[in-house]
Amino acid sequence: MYNFISQICDFSSPLHILICNAAVFGLSWSKTEDGIESTFGVNHLGHFYLVKLIEDILCLSSPARVVVLSSESHR
């Protein structure tokens, strides 16, 4: 994620839209070294953390939007 952030910071164009799409489903249950369930961390906390890291870029790129997608695969 930090590599992506550094690339975005080096990019001189504004960032008007960010689409966050849930990334994993059906993995065996496991926790990260921080004690967070892996699927929840990737699909939800990862998006939140990414948006927080580039919040300043999004504000400077106004108007900017963040779209968070999910799936019905959880049913």
All heavy atoms as a GROMACS GRO file, in nm:
protein
  587
    1MET      N    1   0.082  -0.118   0.000
    1MET     CA    2   0.000   0.000   0.000
    1MET      C    3   0.087   0.125   0.000
    1MET      O    4   0.054   0.222  -0.066
    1MET     CB    5  -0.093  -0.002   0.121
    1MET     CG    6  -0.192   0.112   0.119
    1MET     SD    7  -0.311   0.119   0.254
    1MET     CE    8  -0.397  -0.034   0.240
    2TYR      N    9   0.198   0.122   0.074
    2TYR     CA   10   0.283   0.242   0.080
    2TYR      C   11   0.347   0.273  -0.056
    2TYR      O   12   0.368   0.389  -0.090
    2TYR     CB   13   0.390   0.226   0.188
    2TYR     CG   14   0.329   0.219   0.326
    2TYR    CD1   15   0.337   0.104   0.401
    2TYR    CD2   16   0.262   0.328   0.379
    2TYR    CE1   17   0.280   0.097   0.527
    2TYR    CE2   18   0.205   0.323   0.504
    2TYR     CZ   19   0.214   0.207   0.578
    2TYR     OH   20   0.157   0.200   0.702
    3ASN      N   21   0.377   0.170  -0.136
    3ASN     CA   22   0.430   0.190  -0.270
    3ASN      C   23   0.326   0.263  -0.355
    3ASN      O   24   0.358   0.357  -0.428
    3ASN     CB   25   0.468   0.056  -0.333
    3ASN     CG   26   0.539   0.072  -0.464
    3ASN    OD1   27   0.601   0.174  -0.491
    3ASN    ND2   28   0.529  -0.030  -0.548
    4PHE      N   29   0.200   0.221  -0.345
    4PHE     CA   30   0.092   0.287  -0.417
    4PHE      C   31   0.079   0.433  -0.375
    4PHE      O   32   0.066   0.522  -0.458
    4PHE     CB   33  -0.040   0.212  -0.394
    4PHE     CG   34  -0.160   0.283  -0.450
    4PHE    CD1   35  -0.183   0.283  -0.587
    4PHE    CD2   36  -0.250   0.348  -0.367
    4PHE    CE1   37  -0.294   0.348  -0.640
    4PHE    CE2   38  -0.360   0.412  -0.419
    4PHE     CZ   39  -0.382   0.412  -0.556
    5ILE      N   40   0.085   0.458  -0.245
    5ILE     CA   41   0.073   0.594  -0.194
    5ILE      C   42   0.186   0.683  -0.246
    5ILE      O   43   0.162   0.796  -0.288
    5ILE     CB   44   0.073   0.596  -0.038
    5ILE    CG1   45  -0.042   0.514   0.018
    5ILE    CG2   46   0.070   0.738   0.015
    5ILE    CD1   47  -0.178   0.560  -0.021
    6SER      N   48   0.308   0.631  -0.248
    6SER     CA   49   0.419   0.712  -0.297
    6SER      C   50   0.403   0.741  -0.446
    6SER      O   51   0.438   0.850  -0.492
    6SER     CB   52   0.553   0.644  -0.268
    6SER     OG   53   0.568   0.526  -0.344
    7GLN      N   54   0.350   0.647  -0.523
    7GLN     CA   55   0.325   0.671  -0.665
    7GLN      C   56   0.217   0.776  -0.685
    7GLN      O   57   0.229   0.862  -0.773
    7GLN     CB   58   0.286   0.541  -0.735
    7GLN     CG   59   0.400   0.443  -0.748
    7GLN     CD   60   0.356   0.312  -0.812
    7GLN    OE1   61   0.242   0.296  -0.854
    7GLN    NE2   62   0.447   0.217  -0.818
    8ILE      N   63   0.113   0.771  -0.604
    8ILE     CA   64   0.006   0.871  -0.614
    8ILE      C   65   0.061   1.009  -0.580
    8ILE      O   66   0.027   1.108  -0.644
    8ILE     CB   67  -0.112   0.834  -0.521
    8ILE    CG1   68  -0.185   0.710  -0.572
    8ILE    CG2   69  -0.210   0.950  -0.504
    8ILE    CD1   70  -0.255   0.729  -0.705
    9CYS      N   71   0.144   1.017  -0.478
    9CYS     CA   72   0.202   1.146  -0.438
    9CYS      C   73   0.293   1.203  -0.547
    9CYS      O   74   0.300   1.325  -0.564
    9CYS     CB   75   0.279   1.131  -0.308
    9CYS     SG   76   0.174   1.101  -0.165
   10ASP      N   77   0.362   1.117  -0.620
   10ASP     CA   78   0.451   1.162  -0.728
   10ASP      C   79   0.375   1.201  -0.854
   10ASP      O   80   0.427   1.273  -0.937
   10ASP     CB   81   0.553   1.053  -0.762
   10ASP     CG   82   0.653   1.030  -0.651
   10ASP    OD1   83   0.666   1.118  -0.563
   10ASP    OD2   84   0.717   0.923  -0.650
   11PHE      N   85   0.254   1.152  -0.866
   11PHE     CA   86   0.172   1.180  -0.984
   11PHE      C   87   0.120   1.322  -0.974
   11PHE      O   88   0.065   1.362  -0.873
   11PHE     CB   89   0.057   1.079  -0.987
   11PHE     CG   90  -0.010   1.067  -1.120
   11PHE    CD1   91   0.060   1.021  -1.231
   11PHE    CD2   92  -0.143   1.098  -1.134
   11PHE    CE1   93  -0.003   1.007  -1.353
   11PHE    CE2   94  -0.206   1.084  -1.257
   11PHE     CZ   95  -0.136   1.039  -1.366
   12SER      N   96   0.137   1.401  -1.078
   12SER     CA   97   0.104   1.544  -1.068
   12SER      C   98  -0.042   1.576  -1.098
   12SER      O   99  -0.086   1.687  -1.075
   12SER     CB  100   0.194   1.624  -1.163
   12SER     OG  101   0.174   1.580  -1.296
   13SER      N  102  -0.120   1.482  -1.147
   13SER     CA  103  -0.260   1.506  -1.178
   13SER      C  104  -0.347   1.488  -1.054
   13SER      O  105  -0.313   1.411  -0.964
   13SER     CB  106  -0.308   1.410  -1.287
   13SER     OG  107  -0.241   1.434  -1.408
   14PRO      N  108  -0.462   1.556  -1.050
   14PRO     CA  109  -0.553   1.538  -0.936
   14PRO      C  110  -0.616   1.399  -0.936
   14PRO      O  111  -0.623   1.332  -1.040
   14PRO     CB  112  -0.658   1.646  -0.957
   14PRO     CG  113  -0.652   1.681  -1.101
   14PRO     CD  114  -0.511   1.653  -1.146
   15LEU      N  115  -0.659   1.356  -0.821
   15LEU     CA  116  -0.727   1.228  -0.805
   15LEU      C  117  -0.874   1.258  -0.775
   15LEU      O  118  -0.908   1.295  -0.663
   15LEU     CB  119  -0.663   1.148  -0.692
   15LEU     CG  120  -0.725   1.014  -0.660
   15LEU    CD1  121  -0.716   0.919  -0.780
   15LEU    CD2  122  -0.658   0.952  -0.539
   16HIS      N  123  -0.959   1.247  -0.876
   16HIS     CA  124  -1.100   1.286  -0.859
   16HIS      C  125  -1.188   1.170  -0.814
   16HIS      O  126  -1.296   1.195  -0.762
   16HIS     CB  127  -1.155   1.344  -0.989
   16HIS     CG  128  -1.093   1.474  -1.024
   16HIS    ND1  129  -1.113   1.588  -0.949
   16HIS    CD2  130  -1.010   1.510  -1.124
   16HIS    CE1  131  -1.045   1.688  -1.002
   16HIS    NE2  132  -0.982   1.644  -1.109
   17ILE      N  133  -1.146   1.047  -0.837
   17ILE     CA  134  -1.228   0.935  -0.794
   17ILE      C  135  -1.139   0.820  -0.749
   17ILE      O  136  -1.035   0.792  -0.808
   17ILE     CB  137  -1.325   0.888  -0.904
   17ILE    CG1  138  -1.422   0.783  -0.848
   17ILE    CG2  139  -1.252   0.837  -1.026
   17ILE    CD1  140  -1.546   0.765  -0.930
   18LEU      N  141  -1.180   0.757  -0.640
   18LEU     CA  142  -1.114   0.638  -0.589
   18LEU      C  143  -1.223   0.533  -0.570
   18LEU      O  144  -1.321   0.558  -0.501
   18LEU     CB  145  -1.044   0.666  -0.456
   18LEU     CG  146  -0.982   0.545  -0.386
   18LEU    CD1  147  -0.864   0.493  -0.467
   18LEU    CD2  148  -0.939   0.581  -0.245
   19ILE      N  149  -1.206   0.417  -0.633
   19ILE     CA  150  -1.303   0.309  -0.620
   19ILE      C  151  -1.238   0.198  -0.538
   19ILE      O  152  -1.137   0.141  -0.578
   19ILE     CB  153  -1.348   0.256  -0.758
   19ILE    CG1  154  -1.411   0.370  -0.838
   19ILE    CG2  155  -1.444   0.138  -0.742
   19ILE    CD1  156  -1.445   0.334  -0.981
   20CYS      N  157  -1.297   0.169  -0.423
   20CYS     CA  158  -1.249   0.062  -0.335
   20CYS      C  159  -1.342  -0.058  -0.354
   20CYS      O  160  -1.462  -0.048  -0.328
   20CYS     CB  161  -1.251   0.108  -0.189
   20CYS     SG  162  -1.144   0.247  -0.155
   21ASN      N  163  -1.286  -0.169  -0.396
   21ASN     CA  164  -1.364  -0.289  -0.423
   21ASN      C  165  -1.316  -0.401  -0.331
   21ASN      O  166  -1.197  -0.427  -0.321
   21ASN     CB  167  -1.346  -0.329  -0.570
   21ASN     CG  168  -1.435  -0.443  -0.610
   21ASN    OD1  169  -1.539  -0.466  -0.551
   21ASN    ND2  170  -1.394  -0.514  -0.712
   22ALA      N  171  -1.411  -0.466  -0.262
   22ALA     CA  172  -1.374  -0.577  -0.173
   22ALA      C  173  -1.289  -0.678  -0.250
   22ALA      O  174  -1.316  -0.710  -0.365
   22ALA     CB  175  -1.499  -0.644  -0.119
   23ALA      N  176  -1.185  -0.729  -0.184
   23ALA     CA  177  -1.082  -0.802  -0.258
   23ALA      C  178  -1.078  -0.952  -0.235
   23ALA      O  179  -1.037  -1.025  -0.322
   23ALA     CB  180  -0.946  -0.743  -0.225
   24VAL      N  181  -1.117  -1.000  -0.118
   24VAL     CA  182  -1.104  -1.144  -0.092
   24VAL      C  183  -1.232  -1.200  -0.032
   24VAL      O  184  -1.308  -1.131   0.035
   24VAL     CB  185  -0.986  -1.175   0.002
   24VAL    CG1  186  -0.854  -1.137  -0.060
   24VAL    CG2  187  -1.002  -1.111   0.138
   25PHE      N  188  -1.256  -1.328  -0.058
   25PHE     CA  189  -1.370  -1.398  -0.001
   25PHE      C  190  -1.339  -1.547   0.002
   25PHE      O  191  -1.278  -1.600  -0.090
   25PHE     CB  192  -1.496  -1.375  -0.085
   25PHE     CG  193  -1.614  -1.452  -0.036
   25PHE    CD1  194  -1.681  -1.414   0.079
   25PHE    CD2  195  -1.657  -1.565  -0.103
   25PHE    CE1  196  -1.789  -1.485   0.126
   25PHE    CE2  197  -1.764  -1.638  -0.058
   25PHE     CZ  198  -1.831  -1.598   0.057
   26GLY      N  199  -1.381  -1.613   0.107
   26GLY     CA  200  -1.367  -1.757   0.113
   26GLY      C  201  -1.230  -1.808   0.157
   26GLY      O  202  -1.201  -1.925   0.140
   27LEU      N  203  -1.148  -1.722   0.212
   27LEU     CA  204  -1.020  -1.767   0.262
   27LEU      C  205  -1.040  -1.840   0.395
   27LEU      O  206  -1.138  -1.816   0.466
   27LEU     CB  207  -0.926  -1.649   0.285
   27LEU     CG  208  -0.889  -1.565   0.164
   27LEU    CD1  209  -0.800  -1.450   0.206
   27LEU    CD2  210  -0.819  -1.650   0.060
   28SER      N  211  -0.949  -1.926   0.428
   28SER     CA  212  -0.958  -1.990   0.559
   28SER      C  213  -0.936  -1.883   0.667
   28SER      O  214  -0.865  -1.786   0.645
   28SER     CB  215  -0.855  -2.102   0.572
   28SER     OG  216  -0.725  -2.052   0.552
   29TRP      N  217  -1.000  -1.904   0.781
   29TRP     CA  218  -0.996  -1.805   0.889
   29TRP      C  219  -0.853  -1.791   0.941
   29TRP      O  220  -0.786  -1.888   0.969
   29TRP     CB  221  -1.089  -1.847   1.002
   29TRP     CG  222  -1.114  -1.739   1.102
   29TRP    CD1  223  -1.214  -1.647   1.096
   29TRP    CD2  224  -1.038  -1.709   1.218
   29TRP    NE1  225  -1.207  -1.563   1.203
   29TRP    CE2  226  -1.098  -1.598   1.280
   29TRP    CE3  227  -0.925  -1.763   1.276
   29TRP    CZ2  228  -1.049  -1.541   1.397
   29TRP    CZ3  229  -0.876  -1.707   1.392
   29TRP    CH2  230  -0.938  -1.597   1.452
   30SER      N  231  -0.809  -1.665   0.951
   30SER     CA  232  -0.677  -1.638   1.008
   30SER      C  233  -0.675  -1.495   1.059
   30SER      O  234  -0.761  -1.414   1.025
   30SER     CB  235  -0.566  -1.658   0.904
   30SER     OG  236  -0.581  -1.566   0.797
   31LYS      N  237  -0.577  -1.467   1.143
   31LYS     CA  238  -0.558  -1.332   1.196
   31LYS      C  239  -0.426  -1.276   1.147
   31LYS      O  240  -0.331  -1.349   1.122
   31LYS     CB  241  -0.555  -1.335   1.350
   31LYS     CG  242  -0.689  -1.350   1.415
   31LYS     CD  243  -0.672  -1.335   1.566
   31LYS     CE  244  -0.804  -1.336   1.636
   31LYS     NZ  245  -0.787  -1.315   1.782
   32THR      N  246  -0.422  -1.144   1.140
   32THR     CA  247  -0.296  -1.076   1.107
   32THR      C  248  -0.210  -1.071   1.233
   32THR      O  249  -0.255  -1.104   1.342
   32THR     CB  250  -0.322  -0.932   1.058
   32THR    OG1  251  -0.376  -0.857   1.166
   32THR    CG2  252  -0.417  -0.930   0.939
   33GLU      N  253  -0.088  -1.025   1.219
   33GLU     CA  254  -0.001  -1.012   1.336
   33GLU      C  255  -0.055  -0.909   1.435
   33GLU      O  256  -0.016  -0.908   1.552
   33GLU     CB  257   0.143  -0.978   1.296
   33GLU     CG  258   0.157  -0.848   1.220
   33GLU     CD  259   0.298  -0.825   1.168
   33GLU    OE1  260   0.359  -0.919   1.116
   33GLU    OE2  261   0.345  -0.710   1.181
   34ASP      N  262  -0.147  -0.823   1.388
   34ASP     CA  263  -0.211  -0.724   1.476
   34ASP      C  264  -0.336  -0.778   1.543
   34ASP      O  265  -0.404  -0.705   1.616
   34ASP     CB  266  -0.248  -0.598   1.397
   34ASP     CG  267  -0.127  -0.529   1.338
   34ASP    OD1  268  -0.023  -0.527   1.406
   34ASP    OD2  269  -0.137  -0.477   1.226
   35GLY      N  270  -0.373  -0.905   1.514
   35GLY     CA  271  -0.490  -0.965   1.575
   35GLY      C  272  -0.621  -0.937   1.505
   35GLY      O  273  -0.728  -0.958   1.561
   36ILE      N  274  -0.614  -0.892   1.381
   36ILE     CA  275  -0.735  -0.860   1.304
   36ILE      C  276  -0.766  -0.976   1.210
   36ILE      O  277  -0.675  -1.029   1.145
   36ILE     CB  278  -0.714  -0.730   1.222
   36ILE    CG1  279  -0.689  -0.613   1.318
   36ILE    CG2  280  -0.833  -0.703   1.132
   36ILE    CD1  281  -0.639  -0.489   1.249
   37GLU      N  282  -0.891  -1.015   1.202
   37GLU     CA  283  -0.931  -1.121   1.109
   37GLU      C  284  -0.896  -1.077   0.967
   37GLU      O  285  -0.928  -0.965   0.926
   37GLU     CB  286  -1.081  -1.150   1.124
   37GLU     CG  287  -1.125  -1.280   1.061
   37GLU     CD  288  -1.158  -1.265   0.915
   37GLU    OE1  289  -1.212  -1.161   0.876
   37GLU    OE2  290  -1.127  -1.358   0.839
   38SER      N  291  -0.829  -1.160   0.891
   38SER     CA  292  -0.769  -1.122   0.762
   38SER      C  293  -0.869  -1.072   0.659
   38SER      O  294  -0.844  -0.970   0.594
   38SER     CB  295  -0.690  -1.240   0.704
   38SER     OG  296  -0.583  -1.272   0.788
   39THR      N  297  -0.979  -1.142   0.641
   39THR     CA  298  -1.078  -1.100   0.540
   39THR      C  299  -1.134  -0.962   0.574
   39THR      O  300  -1.145  -0.876   0.487
   39THR     CB  301  -1.191  -1.203   0.528
   39THR    OG1  302  -1.134  -1.329   0.493
   39THR    CG2  303  -1.291  -1.163   0.421
   40PHE      N  304  -1.167  -0.940   0.700
   40PHE     CA  305  -1.217  -0.810   0.744
   40PHE      C  306  -1.112  -0.702   0.722
   40PHE      O  307  -1.142  -0.591   0.676
   40PHE     CB  308  -1.259  -0.816   0.891
   40PHE     CG  309  -1.306  -0.686   0.947
   40PHE    CD1  310  -1.427  -0.632   0.909
   40PHE    CD2  311  -1.228  -0.617   1.039
   40PHE    CE1  312  -1.470  -0.511   0.960
   40PHE    CE2  313  -1.271  -0.496   1.092
   40PHE     CZ  314  -1.392  -0.443   1.052
   41GLY      N  315  -0.988  -0.733   0.753
   41GLY     CA  316  -0.881  -0.636   0.735
   41GLY      C  317  -0.861  -0.595   0.591
   41GLY      O  318  -0.848  -0.476   0.561
   42VAL      N  319  -0.862  -0.692   0.500
   42VAL     CA  320  -0.842  -0.661   0.357
   42VAL      C  321  -0.962  -0.588   0.299
   42VAL      O  322  -0.949  -0.487   0.231
   42VAL     CB  323  -0.815  -0.791   0.277
   42VAL    CG1  324  -0.818  -0.765   0.127
   42VAL    CG2  325  -0.680  -0.851   0.317
   43ASN      N  326  -1.082  -0.639   0.325
   43ASN     CA  327  -1.202  -0.588   0.259
   43ASN      C  328  -1.257  -0.459   0.319
   43ASN      O  329  -1.329  -0.387   0.250
   43ASN     CB  330  -1.312  -0.693   0.261
   43ASN     CG  331  -1.280  -0.812   0.175
   43ASN    OD1  332  -1.191  -0.807   0.090
   43ASN    ND2  333  -1.351  -0.920   0.196
   44HIS      N  334  -1.226  -0.429   0.444
   44HIS     CA  335  -1.285  -0.312   0.508
   44HIS      C  336  -1.181  -0.217   0.566
   44HIS      O  337  -1.177  -0.100   0.529
   44HIS     CB  338  -1.384  -0.356   0.616
   44HIS     CG  339  -1.493  -0.440   0.561
   44HIS    ND1  340  -1.597  -0.390   0.487
   44HIS    CD2  341  -1.513  -0.574   0.567
   44HIS    CE1  342  -1.677  -0.488   0.450
   44HIS    NE2  343  -1.628  -0.601   0.497
   45LEU      N  344  -1.099  -0.266   0.655
   45LEU     CA  345  -1.001  -0.178   0.718
   45LEU      C  346  -0.897  -0.128   0.619
   45LEU      O  347  -0.850  -0.014   0.630
   45LEU     CB  348  -0.933  -0.250   0.834
   45LEU     CG  349  -1.025  -0.292   0.949
   45LEU    CD1  350  -0.946  -0.362   1.058
   45LEU    CD2  351  -1.102  -0.175   1.004
   46GLY      N  352  -0.861  -0.211   0.522
   46GLY     CA  353  -0.765  -0.168   0.419
   46GLY      C  354  -0.816  -0.049   0.340
   46GLY      O  355  -0.741   0.046   0.312
   47HIS      N  356  -0.945  -0.050   0.305
   47HIS     CA  357  -1.004   0.063   0.232
   47HIS      C  358  -1.002   0.189   0.317
   47HIS      O  359  -0.966   0.297   0.271
   47HIS     CB  360  -1.148   0.031   0.192
   47HIS     CG  361  -1.159  -0.081   0.094
   47HIS    ND1  362  -1.274  -0.154   0.080
   47HIS    CD2  363  -1.072  -0.134   0.006
   47HIS    CE1  364  -1.257  -0.246  -0.013
   47HIS    NE2  365  -1.134  -0.235  -0.059
   48PHE      N  366  -1.044   0.174   0.442
   48PHE     CA  367  -1.045   0.289   0.533
   48PHE      C  368  -0.905   0.348   0.547
   48PHE      O  369  -0.886   0.469   0.538
   48PHE     CB  370  -1.100   0.246   0.669
   48PHE     CG  371  -1.095   0.355   0.771
   48PHE    CD1  372  -1.190   0.456   0.772
   48PHE    CD2  373  -0.995   0.357   0.868
   48PHE    CE1  374  -1.185   0.558   0.866
   48PHE    CE2  375  -0.990   0.458   0.962
   48PHE     CZ  376  -1.085   0.558   0.961
   49TYR      N  377  -0.807   0.262   0.567
   49TYR     CA  378  -0.670   0.308   0.586
   49TYR      C  379  -0.616   0.377   0.460
   49TYR      O  380  -0.552   0.483   0.469
   49TYR     CB  381  -0.582   0.190   0.626
   49TYR     CG  382  -0.443   0.227   0.669
   49TYR    CD1  383  -0.421   0.325   0.765
   49TYR    CD2  384  -0.332   0.164   0.614
   49TYR    CE1  385  -0.293   0.358   0.806
   49TYR    CE2  386  -0.204   0.196   0.654
   49TYR     CZ  387  -0.185   0.294   0.750
   49TYR     OH  388  -0.059   0.327   0.790
   50LEU      N  389  -0.645   0.321   0.345
   50LEU     CA  390  -0.602   0.383   0.219
   50LEU      C  391  -0.660   0.523   0.205
   50LEU      O  392  -0.589   0.618   0.173
   50LEU     CB  393  -0.642   0.296   0.099
   50LEU     CG  394  -0.619   0.357  -0.038
   50LEU    CD1  395  -0.470   0.381  -0.062
   50LEU    CD2  396  -0.677   0.268  -0.146
   51VAL      N  397  -0.790   0.536   0.229
   51VAL     CA  398  -0.854   0.668   0.216
   51VAL      C  399  -0.794   0.766   0.316
   51VAL      O  400  -0.769   0.883   0.282
   51VAL     CB  401  -1.007   0.656   0.233
   51VAL    CG1  402  -1.072   0.794   0.241
   51VAL    CG2  403  -1.067   0.576   0.118
   52LYS      N  404  -0.768   0.723   0.439
   52LYS     CA  405  -0.706   0.812   0.537
   52LYS      C  406  -0.566   0.857   0.493
   52LYS      O  407  -0.529   0.973   0.512
   52LYS     CB  408  -0.697   0.746   0.674
   52LYS     CG  409  -0.830   0.728   0.744
   52LYS     CD  410  -0.906   0.857   0.761
   52LYS     CE  411  -0.841   0.947   0.863
   52LYS     NZ  412  -0.910   1.077   0.879
   53LEU      N  413  -0.490   0.767   0.430
   53LEU     CA  414  -0.355   0.802   0.386
   53LEU      C  415  -0.354   0.903   0.272
   53LEU      O  416  -0.260   0.982   0.260
   53LEU     CB  417  -0.278   0.676   0.345
   53LEU     CG  418  -0.237   0.582   0.457
   53LEU    CD1  419  -0.176   0.455   0.398
   53LEU    CD2  420  -0.139   0.649   0.552
   54ILE      N  421  -0.455   0.900   0.189
   54ILE     CA  422  -0.459   0.993   0.074
   54ILE      C  423  -0.566   1.101   0.090
   54ILE      O  424  -0.599   1.170  -0.006
   54ILE     CB  425  -0.477   0.919  -0.060
   54ILE    CG1  426  -0.609   0.845  -0.065
   54ILE    CG2  427  -0.361   0.826  -0.087
   54ILE    CD1  428  -0.641   0.789  -0.202
   55GLU      N  429  -0.614   1.120   0.212
   55GLU     CA  430  -0.717   1.220   0.238
   55GLU      C  431  -0.676   1.359   0.191
   55GLU      O  432  -0.755   1.430   0.129
   55GLU     CB  433  -0.750   1.221   0.386
   55GLU     CG  434  -0.863   1.313   0.424
   55GLU     CD  435  -0.897   1.303   0.571
   55GLU    OE1  436  -0.819   1.246   0.650
   55GLU    OE2  437  -1.004   1.353   0.607
   56ASP      N  438  -0.553   1.398   0.218
   56ASP     CA  439  -0.507   1.531   0.176
   56ASP      C  440  -0.508   1.544   0.024
   56ASP      O  441  -0.545   1.649  -0.030
   56ASP     CB  442  -0.367   1.559   0.229
   56ASP     CG  443  -0.365   1.576   0.380
   56ASP    OD1  444  -0.473   1.602   0.439
   56ASP    OD2  445  -0.257   1.560   0.439
   57ILE      N  446  -0.465   1.440  -0.045
   57ILE     CA  447  -0.464   1.443  -0.192
   57ILE      C  448  -0.606   1.456  -0.246
   57ILE      O  449  -0.632   1.534  -0.338
   57ILE     CB  450  -0.397   1.316  -0.249
   57ILE    CG1  451  -0.250   1.312  -0.209
   57ILE    CG2  452  -0.414   1.307  -0.400
   57ILE    CD1  453  -0.182   1.181  -0.236
   58LEU      N  454  -0.699   1.382  -0.187
   58LEU     CA  455  -0.839   1.390  -0.230
   58LEU      C  456  -0.896   1.530  -0.205
   58LEU      O  457  -0.967   1.585  -0.291
   58LEU     CB  458  -0.924   1.285  -0.158
   58LEU     CG  459  -0.898   1.141  -0.198
   58LEU    CD1  460  -0.963   1.045  -0.099
   58LEU    CD2  461  -0.948   1.114  -0.339
   59CYS      N  462  -0.864   1.590  -0.091
   59CYS     CA  463  -0.914   1.725  -0.061
   59CYS      C  464  -0.856   1.827  -0.158
   59CYS      O  465  -0.928   1.917  -0.203
   59CYS     CB  466  -0.880   1.762   0.082
   59CYS     SG  467  -0.977   1.673   0.205
   60LEU      N  468  -0.728   1.814  -0.191
   60LEU     CA  469  -0.666   1.906  -0.287
   60LEU      C  470  -0.718   1.884  -0.429
   60LEU      O  471  -0.707   1.974  -0.512
   60LEU     CB  472  -0.514   1.889  -0.285
   60LEU     CG  473  -0.444   1.937  -0.158
   60LEU    CD1  474  -0.297   1.898  -0.161
   60LEU    CD2  475  -0.460   2.088  -0.143
   61SER      N  476  -0.775   1.767  -0.455
   61SER     CA  477  -0.825   1.734  -0.589
   61SER      C  478  -0.973   1.768  -0.605
   61SER      O  479  -1.035   1.730  -0.702
   61SER     CB  480  -0.808   1.584  -0.615
   61SER     OG  481  -0.673   1.547  -0.609
   62SER      N  482  -1.029   1.838  -0.510
   62SER     CA  483  -1.173   1.867  -0.509
   62SER      C  484  -1.220   1.921  -0.644
   62SER      O  485  -1.151   2.002  -0.705
   62SER     CB  486  -1.201   1.969  -0.399
   62SER     OG  487  -1.337   1.998  -0.394
   63PRO      N  488  -1.332   1.871  -0.695
   63PRO     CA  489  -1.422   1.773  -0.636
   63PRO      C  490  -1.367   1.631  -0.653
   63PRO      O  491  -1.320   1.593  -0.759
   63PRO     CB  492  -1.551   1.789  -0.715
   63PRO     CG  493  -1.507   1.836  -0.849
   63PRO     CD  494  -1.383   1.919  -0.824
   64ALA      N  495  -1.372   1.555  -0.546
   64ALA     CA  496  -1.325   1.417  -0.547
   64ALA      C  497  -1.428   1.329  -0.477
   64ALA      O  498  -1.499   1.375  -0.387
   64ALA     CB  499  -1.190   1.405  -0.478
   65ARG      N  500  -1.435   1.204  -0.518
   65ARG     CA  501  -1.531   1.110  -0.460
   65ARG      C  502  -1.461   0.978  -0.428
   65ARG      O  503  -1.370   0.936  -0.498
   65ARG     CB  504  -1.644   1.080  -0.559
   65ARG     CG  505  -1.727   1.200  -0.599
   65ARG     CD  506  -1.812   1.248  -0.484
   65ARG     NE  507  -1.895   1.361  -0.522
   65ARG     CZ  508  -1.864   1.488  -0.501
   65ARG    NH1  509  -1.750   1.519  -0.445
   65ARG    NH2  510  -1.946   1.584  -0.536
   66VAL      N  511  -1.508   0.913  -0.322
   66VAL     CA  512  -1.464   0.779  -0.288
   66VAL      C  513  -1.586   0.689  -0.298
   66VAL      O  514  -1.689   0.717  -0.236
   66VAL     CB  515  -1.406   0.772  -0.145
   66VAL    CG1  516  -1.370   0.630  -0.109
   66VAL    CG2  517  -1.284   0.864  -0.134
   67VAL      N  518  -1.575   0.583  -0.376
   67VAL     CA  519  -1.683   0.487  -0.395
   67VAL      C  520  -1.636   0.354  -0.336
   67VAL      O  521  -1.530   0.305  -0.370
   67VAL     CB  522  -1.717   0.469  -0.545
   67VAL    CG1  523  -1.826   0.366  -0.564
   67VAL    CG2  524  -1.755   0.602  -0.607
   68VAL      N  525  -1.715   0.298  -0.245
   68VAL     CA  526  -1.682   0.172  -0.182
   68VAL      C  527  -1.784   0.068  -0.229
   68VAL      O  528  -1.903   0.085  -0.210
   68VAL     CB  529  -1.682   0.181  -0.028
   68VAL    CG1  530  -1.647   0.047   0.034
   68VAL    CG2  531  -1.586   0.289   0.017
   69LEU      N  532  -1.734  -0.037  -0.293
   69LEU     CA  533  -1.820  -0.142  -0.346
   69LEU      C  534  -1.814  -0.264  -0.256
   69LEU      O  535  -1.714  -0.288  -0.187
   69LEU     CB  536  -1.774  -0.184  -0.486
   69LEU     CG  537  -1.767  -0.072  -0.590
   69LEU    CD1  538  -1.709  -0.126  -0.719
   69LEU    CD2  539  -1.904  -0.013  -0.614
   70SER      N  540  -1.918  -0.342  -0.258
   70SER     CA  541  -1.918  -0.468  -0.187
   70SER      C  542  -1.985  -0.573  -0.276
   70SER      O  543  -2.030  -0.543  -0.386
   70SER     CB  544  -1.989  -0.457  -0.053
   70SER     OG  545  -2.124  -0.428  -0.073
   71SER      N  546  -1.995  -0.692  -0.226
   71SER     CA  547  -2.046  -0.804  -0.303
   71SER      C  548  -2.156  -0.873  -0.225
   71SER      O  549  -2.165  -0.861  -0.103
   71SER     CB  550  -1.932  -0.902  -0.331
   71SER     OG  551  -1.982  -1.022  -0.379
   72GLU      N  552  -2.238  -0.949  -0.295
   72GLU     CA  553  -2.339  -1.030  -0.226
   72GLU      C  554  -2.286  -1.169  -0.198
   72GLU      O  555  -2.361  -1.257  -0.157
   72GLU     CB  556  -2.466  -1.036  -0.308
   72GLU     CG  557  -2.540  -0.903  -0.308
   72GLU     CD  558  -2.683  -0.916  -0.352
   72GLU    OE1  559  -2.744  -1.022  -0.332
   72GLU    OE2  560  -2.735  -0.818  -0.406
   73SER      N  561  -2.158  -1.192  -0.217
   73SER     CA  562  -2.098  -1.322  -0.195
   73SER      C  563  -2.106  -1.366  -0.050
   73SER      O  564  -2.093  -1.485  -0.020
   73SER     CB  565  -1.952  -1.323  -0.240
   73SER     OG  566  -1.943  -1.301  -0.378
   74HIS      N  567  -2.128  -1.273   0.041
   74HIS     CA  568  -2.135  -1.306   0.182
   74HIS      C  569  -2.262  -1.381   0.219
   74HIS      O  570  -2.274  -1.436   0.325
   74HIS     CB  571  -2.123  -1.180   0.267
   74HIS     CG  572  -2.238  -1.085   0.250
   74HIS    ND1  573  -2.250  -1.004   0.140
   74HIS    CD2  574  -2.348  -1.063   0.327
   74HIS    CE1  575  -2.360  -0.931   0.151
   74HIS    NE2  576  -2.422  -0.966   0.264
   75ARG      N  577  -2.360  -1.382   0.130
   75ARG     CA  578  -2.490  -1.446   0.161
   75ARG      C  579  -2.482  -1.595   0.155
   75ARG      O  580  -2.434  -1.663   0.084
   75ARG     CB  581  -2.596  -1.395   0.067
   75ARG     CG  582  -2.626  -1.250   0.094
   75ARG     CD  583  -2.732  -1.203   0.001
   75ARG     NE  584  -2.752  -1.062   0.027
   75ARG     CZ  585  -2.870  -1.006   0.032
   75ARG    NH1  586  -2.977  -1.075   0.011
   75ARG    NH2  587  -2.881  -0.878   0.056
   0.00000   0.00000   0.00000
